[in-house]
Amino acid sequence: MKNKSDTTNLFVVLVALLAITTLLNTLAILGVYDRITGLGLGRDRLFTPPGRSGDPGAPSYRNPIIPGQPIPIDTTPPSVPTNLVATATSCSSVSLDWTASADSESAIAGYIVYRDGVELPIRPYLPGYGDGGLAASTTYAYMVAATNTAGLVSAQSAPASATTPECSNATGNSWRYDFDGTSLDTARWVMSSKRAPGYIQNSHIGYFEPNKVSVSGGYLRIQLTQERGTVDTNSNGVISRGGEIRSIALYGYGTYEWRMRMSSTAAGPLDAGTSVPGTVSAGFNYVDNSRTEIDFEVEGDAPNTLYMTTWLNPDPTKDPAFPDDRTVTAASISGLTTSFKTYKFVWSPGLVQFYVDGVLKATHTTDLPSAPAYFMVNHWGSNWGGISTPGTARYLHVDWVRYTAPGEAPV
């Protein structure tokens, strides 16, 4: 027969064991127990790169922990990024692109970009970077390294250099372009071949591809398609393939016009068609990570809403702040995707006015840029212009575009 002392001792032991078990489980959740003992509890631990826990787009991966076995430790850095190309995209910006690194033990956390041997503050997650705020007529040398979620950094890539051209407040006199013939005038226009906006980790990625741009019958046509495919670790993600053109020259203050039919399923410019979600179509100007950006934009899930936006990014080395660096007006206008309309903004110091078919729709006096920018048109896929729509082709049609310099008559 047990006496009272034996019972008390047993109770104390049970309470102590419960307390130890609770402590170890807590430490394991925090990652402390695993680091101290080298033993796992049989769960997967989710890693997020340091400093990015608040970023919904931060990469992460699961490292399987096997009961009774030491936690795997990654000691191998990622492969070195290759095929680095640097291209001057304006008098104050350079675009970088390279081939992604690989890592067989951990996930790629991002890339470190070096300009003239100095690390830049932004670490892009995917290959590609726009470096803004540069001096004109200057040569810059770049290298790139990859980093993984274990904190290991690869060796730096082979260098690539670009020289920014001379910069002026405005370039070029007034002109009009009617998209005659069967191809773009390459002395005036460039077709983009790069990633498009709208990336969402493990969900969506988009590209601008020159084969989506065509000229026929006096019209520019930019096609957009979406398909199921692998995005990061998701084999059922959405891949968008659209197109973009930009002027070779930069243009400053003046009047910018587009005669366009915004995105729809109409393959021909006068065909019947409807808007499709997961689409953004736009006529705009842009330079240096929104150092200057003035937009006409329609999203696929709101075909009767026109967004007119001015952006002023005061520090092009960083992404523009939302909503602090922009002013936006939304106007309800029917027929944006079923008929052609003339979109015009007049840009002058301290003022931007937006017109549709000659009717004033918005006046902006805040977030007004001043740097010369490219004249642009693009058509791209997203998951915020409505949920993406794989399998349905859609088209943006442009009849003509025009730039009129201050004090000059339209061409």
C-alpha positions in Angstrom: 0.0 0.0 0.0 1.4 3.4 -1.1 1.7 6.0 1.6 1.0 9.7 1.2 4.6 10.6 0.5 4.8 8.2 -2.4 1.7 9.6 -4.0 3.0 13.2 -3.5 6.3 12.3 -5.1 4.6 10.6 -8.1 2.5 13.7 -8.6 5.5 16.0 -8.5 7.3 13.8 -11.1 4.3 13.8 -13.4 4.0 17.6 -13.2 7.7 18.0 -13.9 7.5 15.7 -16.9 4.5 17.7 -18.2 6.4 21.0 -17.7 9.5 19.7 -19.5 7.4 18.3 -22.4 5.6 21.7 -22.8 8.9 23.6 -22.7 10.5 21.4 -25.3 7.5 21.7 -27.6 7.6 25.5 -27.2 11.3 25.6 -27.9 10.9 23.4 -30.9 8.2 25.7 -32.4 10.5 28.6 -31.9 13.4 26.7 -33.4 15.5 26.8 -30.2 15.2 23.2 -29.2 16.4 22.0 -32.6 19.4 24.2 -32.6 20.4 23.2 -29.0 20.0 19.4 -29.3 20.4 18.8 -33.0 17.3 16.6 -32.7 13.9 17.1 -34.4 10.4 16.4 -33.3 9.2 15.1 -36.6 7.5 18.3 -37.9 8.4 20.5 -40.9 9.8 23.9 -40.1 8.9 26.9 -42.3 11.8 29.2 -43.1 11.4 32.8 -44.2 14.5 34.9 -45.3 15.7 37.3 -42.6 14.1 40.8 -42.8 11.2 39.7 -45.1 8.7 38.2 -42.7 6.3 41.0 -43.3 6.6 40.7 -47.1 3.7 38.5 -48.5 5.9 37.8 -51.5 8.8 36.6 -49.4 10.1 33.1 -50.5 10.0 30.3 -48.1 10.5 26.5 -48.0 10.0 23.6 -45.7 13.0 21.7 -44.4 12.0 18.2 -43.3 13.1 17.3 -39.8 13.5 13.6 -39.1 13.0 12.3 -35.6 16.3 11.5 -33.8 18.4 12.9 -36.7 20.5 16.1 -36.8 18.9 19.0 -38.7 20.2 19.2 -42.3 22.6 22.2 -42.6 23.1 23.8 -46.0 26.8 24.6 -46.6 26.6 25.0 -50.4 25.9 28.5 -51.8 23.7 28.9 -54.9 25.2 28.7 -58.4 26.6 31.9 -59.9 24.1 34.0 -62.0 25.0 33.9 -65.7 24.3 35.8 -68.9 24.2 39.2 -67.2 23.1 41.9 -69.7 23.0 45.7 -68.9 21.1 48.0 -71.2 20.8 51.8 -70.9 17.0 52.5 -71.0 17.2 56.3 -70.6 19.7 59.0 -69.8 19.3 58.1 -66.1 18.5 54.4 -66.0 19.9 51.0 -66.8 18.0 47.7 -67.1 19.6 44.5 -66.0 18.7 40.9 -66.8 20.3 37.5 -66.1 19.8 33.8 -66.0 18.5 32.5 -62.7 20.7 30.7 -60.2 19.9 27.2 -58.8 20.2 25.7 -55.4 19.6 22.0 -54.7 19.5 22.2 -50.9 17.7 25.5 -50.2 15.5 28.0 -52.0 16.8 31.1 -53.8 16.0 34.0 -51.6 17.0 36.7 -54.0 19.8 38.5 -55.8 22.4 41.1 -54.7 23.2 43.7 -57.4 26.5 45.5 -57.4 27.1 48.8 -59.3 30.7 49.7 -59.7 31.5 47.3 -56.8 29.0 48.8 -54.4 26.0 46.7 -53.2 22.6 48.3 -54.1 19.9 48.5 -51.4 17.2 46.5 -53.2 17.4 42.7 -53.5 15.2 41.5 -56.4 13.6 38.1 -55.8 13.6 37.2 -59.5 16.3 37.9 -62.2 16.0 41.4 -63.5 16.5 44.9 -62.0 16.0 48.5 -63.1 18.6 50.9 -61.8 17.5 54.5 -61.8 18.6 57.9 -60.7 21.9 57.7 -62.7 24.0 60.4 -64.2 23.8 61.0 -68.0 26.7 60.1 -70.3 28.2 57.8 -67.7 29.4 54.2 -67.9 28.3 51.8 -65.1 29.6 48.3 -64.4 27.4 45.7 -62.8 27.7 42.3 -61.2 25.1 40.1 -59.5 25.2 37.4 -56.8 22.5 35.0 -55.6 21.6 34.3 -52.0 19.6 31.4 -50.6 17.3 31.0 -47.6 20.2 29.6 -45.5 22.0 33.0 -45.9 24.7 31.7 -48.2 25.8 33.9 -51.1 27.2 32.8 -54.5 30.3 34.3 -56.2 29.6 37.3 -58.3 28.7 37.0 -61.9 30.8 38.2 -64.8 30.5 41.9 -65.2 28.3 43.8 -67.7 28.5 47.5 -68.5 26.1 50.1 -70.0 26.6 53.8 -70.8 23.7 56.2 -70.3 23.1 58.7 -73.1 23.0 62.4 -72.9 19.9 63.8 -71.2 17.7 66.8 -72.1 14.4 68.2 -70.8 12.6 67.2 -73.9 13.6 65.4 -77.1 12.1 65.3 -80.5 9.5 67.6 -82.2 5.8 66.8 -82.9 4.9 63.6 -84.7 2.1 61.2 -85.5 2.5 57.4 -86.1 -0.2 55.5 -88.0 1.1 51.9 -87.9 1.2 51.6 -91.6 2.9 48.6 -93.3 3.5 45.2 -91.7 6.0 45.9 -89.0 7.0 48.6 -86.5 9.5 51.3 -87.5 12.5 50.1 -85.4 14.1 53.6 -85.8 11.2 54.9 -83.5 10.0 51.9 -81.5 11.3 49.0 -79.4 9.3 45.9 -78.5 9.9 44.8 -75.0 11.3 41.3 -74.2 11.2 40.9 -70.4 9.1 40.1 -67.4 5.8 42.0 -67.1 4.2 43.4 -64.0 1.8 41.3 -61.9 4.1 38.6 -60.4 2.5 36.8 -57.4 4.7 34.1 -55.7 3.5 30.6 -56.5 0.5 32.0 -58.4 1.3 34.2 -61.4 4.1 35.4 -63.6 4.0 37.4 -66.8 6.2 38.2 -69.7 6.4 40.7 -72.6 7.2 38.9 -75.8 7.8 40.5 -79.2 5.9 37.8 -81.0 2.7 39.1 -79.3 3.1 42.5 -81.2 2.0 42.8 -84.8 1.1 45.5 -87.4 -1.4 45.0 -90.1 -4.0 47.0 -92.0 -3.0 50.3 -90.4 -3.3 49.0 -86.8 -1.1 47.9 -84.0 -2.3 44.7 -82.3 -0.9 43.4 -79.0 -2.1 39.9 -78.0 -2.3 38.5 -74.5 -2.6 34.8 -73.6 -2.7 33.0 -70.3 -1.9 29.4 -69.6 -1.5 27.0 -66.8 2.1 26.2 -65.9 4.7 26.1 -63.2 5.2 29.3 -61.2 7.9 28.7 -58.5 6.8 25.5 -56.7 3.2 25.6 -58.0 2.7 23.4 -61.1 -0.8 24.8 -61.6 0.1 28.5 -61.6 -0.8 31.0 -64.4 1.7 32.3 -67.0 0.7 35.4 -68.9 2.3 36.4 -72.2 1.6 39.9 -73.5 3.4 42.6 -75.4 4.7 46.2 -75.0 6.2 48.8 -77.2 8.1 52.0 -76.2 9.6 54.9 -78.1 13.3 55.0 -78.5 13.3 58.7 -77.7 12.3 60.4 -74.5 9.6 63.1 -74.5 8.9 65.8 -72.0 6.0 68.2 -71.5 3.5 68.2 -74.3 0.3 66.5 -75.5 0.2 62.6 -75.7 -2.5 60.8 -77.6 -3.6 57.3 -78.4 -6.5 56.1 -80.6 -7.2 52.7 -79.0 -9.6 50.0 -78.4 -8.8 48.6 -75.0 -8.4 44.8 -74.4 -11.2 42.4 -75.5 -11.5 39.0 -77.3 -11.9 40.8 -80.7 -9.1 39.5 -82.9 -9.7 42.1 -85.5 -9.9 45.9 -84.7 -13.6 46.1 -85.7 -14.7 42.6 -84.7 -17.2 42.0 -81.8 -15.5 41.0 -78.6 -15.8 41.3 -74.8 -13.5 42.1 -72.0 -11.8 39.3 -70.1 -10.7 39.3 -66.4 -7.1 39.1 -65.6 -6.1 41.8 -68.1 -4.5 45.2 -68.0 -4.3 47.4 -71.2 -2.7 50.9 -71.1 -1.4 53.9 -73.0 1.1 55.9 -70.9 4.5 57.4 -70.5 7.2 56.0 -68.2 10.8 56.2 -67.1 13.0 55.2 -64.2 10.8 53.1 -61.9 8.0 55.7 -62.1 10.2 58.7 -61.7 7.7 59.8 -64.4 4.6 57.9 -65.2 1.2 59.1 -66.5 -1.3 56.4 -67.3 -4.6 55.6 -69.1 -5.4 52.1 -67.9 -8.3 49.7 -68.1 -8.6 46.4 -66.1 -10.4 43.4 -67.5 -12.9 43.0 -64.7 -14.0 46.6 -64.9 -14.3 47.3 -68.7 -16.3 50.5 -68.2 -13.9 52.1 -65.8 -10.9 54.2 -66.9 -8.1 54.8 -64.5 -6.1 58.0 -65.0 -3.0 58.2 -62.8 0.1 60.4 -62.3 3.1 58.9 -60.5 6.1 60.7 -59.1 8.7 58.5 -57.5 11.2 60.8 -55.7 13.8 58.0 -55.3 14.0 55.7 -58.4 16.4 53.4 -56.5 13.3 52.2 -54.6 9.9 51.2 -55.8 7.3 53.9 -55.6 5.3 54.1 -52.4 1.6 53.2 -52.7 -0.5 55.3 -52.4 1.8 58.2 -51.4 3.5 58.6 -54.8 0.5 58.6 -57.0 -2.8 60.5 -57.7 -5.5 58.5 -59.4 -8.9 59.3 -60.9 -11.4 56.6 -61.9 -14.1 57.6 -64.5 -17.1 55.5 -65.6 -17.1 55.4 -69.5 -18.9 52.9 -71.6 -17.4 51.3 -74.7 -13.8 51.3 -73.7 -13.3 47.7 -74.8 -15.9 47.6 -77.7 -15.0 50.7 -79.7 -12.1 53.0 -80.4 -11.6 56.1 -78.4 -9.0 58.9 -78.4 -7.1 59.2 -75.1 -5.2 62.4 -74.5 -3.3 63.9 -71.7 -1.7 67.4 -71.7 1.4 67.5 -69.5 2.7 70.9 -68.4 4.6 72.1 -65.3 2.3 71.8 -62.3 -0.6 70.3 -64.3 -1.8 67.2 -66.1 -5.2 67.1 -67.8 -6.8 63.9 -69.1 -9.3 63.8 -72.0 -11.3 61.1 -73.7 -12.7 61.9 -77.2 -12.1 65.6 -76.5 -13.9 65.7 -73.2 -12.0 66.6 -70.0 -12.2 63.7 -67.5 -9.6 64.6 -64.9 -7.2 67.3 -63.8 -4.2 66.4 -61.5 -2.1 68.9 -59.7 -0.4 66.5 -57.3 2.2 63.8 -57.8 3.3 65.5 -61.0 6.6 64.3 -62.6 8.9 66.4 -64.7 11.5 64.0 -66.1 11.3 63.1 -69.9 9.9 59.7 -70.4 9.1 57.0 -73.0 5.9 57.0 -75.0 4.4 53.5 -74.4 1.6 51.0 -75.0 1.3 47.7 -73.2 -1.1 44.7 -72.7 -0.4 42.3 -69.8 -1.9 39.7 -67.6 -2.6 39.8 -63.9 -4.6 38.5 -61.0 -5.7 42.0 -59.9 -7.4 43.1 -63.1 -9.8 40.3 -62.2 -8.9 36.6 -61.7 -6.8 35.4 -64.6 -8.5 33.6 -67.5 -6.3 30.9 -69.0 -7.1 29.7 -72.5 -8.8 32.9 -73.8 -6.8 35.1 -76.1 -7.5 38.8 -76.0 -6.3 41.8 -78.0 -5.4 45.5 -77.7 -5.8 47.5 -80.9 -4.2 50.9 -81.6 -5.1 53.0 -84.7 -2.6 55.8 -84.2 -0.5 57.6 -81.6 0.7 61.2 -81.5 3.0 63.5 -79.6 2.7 67.3 -79.8 5.5 69.4 -78.4 4.5 72.6 -76.4 3.8 75.5 -78.7 3.5 73.4 -81.8 0.4 72.4 -83.8 -0.6 68.7 -83.9 0.8 66.8 -86.9 
